[in-house]
Amino acid sequence: MRAVKLVGTEAVEVQDAPAPRLESDTDAVVRITHTAICGADLLPYHGHTPGFELGTTLGHEFVGVVESAGDGVRSPAPGQRVVNTSMTSDGTCVHCRAGRTTQCASRALFGYSGVYPRLDGGQADLVRVPRADRCLWPVPDGVSNEDAVFVADILPTGMVAVEKCSLGLGELVTVLGCGPVGLMAVICASASGQRVIAVDGVPARRQLAESLGACAVDPNGAADAVSAATGGLGADAIVEASGSAAAMTSALGLVRPQGVVSVVGAHFEPDFPLNNATMFEKEITLTFAIGNPSRDRERLLRMIEDGVLRPSAVITDTLPLDDASAAYRAFDTREATKVVLTT
């Protein structure tokens, strides 16, 4: 089969690889139809993931059809169309029992190694899915593959980002960063009746945000736009989806007193200079989260089926799996906002 493998810094190749087999009675093998490139894939791509093993098959967002399943898999069955959850969970550890599945003690992330146990991902013709009855979910007939692939990771991330803002109807949320996750937050906030200002330096991303219901501005215009929309008060909440230190600093200035800064951008700075004086004076709530697809996938699929959400609107490029190397370059340089690879 074909598999997209990281072979060096900023170097991916489509290689021939052995087809995966069932290794446990709780495994399934899925034949991929659609798989997406995520911003988290760029961390190992740039060599920023400690211990990442070259040769790992990338990809933690995929949709396909179950080809085979072990005797211990209760659902789904072979022949069913499914979407994955980006992370595995065992369902038995103290975190899982308390509903904190994203903190599972034995979690692994598809397409990753080093920081998690190696688990080859779904940018391939076939993928082995451990704990399949937890990691896979049937896709309803009324949901397209292009919409379903977002349920694996970034749509639940956008949803939890907005939920943590604790906004009322008509309140203002400012989304910093209009990459795919930020655009998911725009979609979810707009669907929930909030006013949205989206901030990004890339014109094409701003245009996408506007098409999804936001007022979009570049970073230099963010303060004026928020001030004009709130009479100088500040945004009720900020979704920080860029993962940059500059955006974190900006968020603390743009949010109103007793507002919320909801962070879903990936941050790894051990020494970020958090302005405690501003935090204390304004009584700001600062919260971090990653998406929880195992918790939210069913309702999100239902919202897509009902026409409330259409995440596929942010797909800018659909390319064959064989073009993965070019797809990564386009995504990395922001020539493409969201890329889906098809087999």
Buried (B, 14 or more C-beta within 10 A) or exposed (E): BBBBBBEEEEEBEBBEBEEBEBEBEBBBBBBBBBBBBBBBBBBBBEEEBEEBEEBBBBBBBBBBBBBBBBEEBEEBEEEBBBBBBBBBBBEEBEBBEEEBBBBBEBBBBBBBBEEBEBBBBBBBBBBBBBBBBBBBBBBEEEBEBBBBBBBBBBBBBBBBBBBBBBBEEEBBBBBBBBBBBBBBBBBBBBBBEBBBBBBBEBEBBBBBBBEBBBBBBEBEEBBEBBBEBBEEBBBBBBBBBBBBEEBBBBBBBBBBEEBBBBBBBBBEEEEEEEBEEEBEEBEBBBBBBBBBBBBBBBEBBBBBBEEEBBBBBBBBBBBEBEBBBBBBBBBBEEEBBBBBBBB
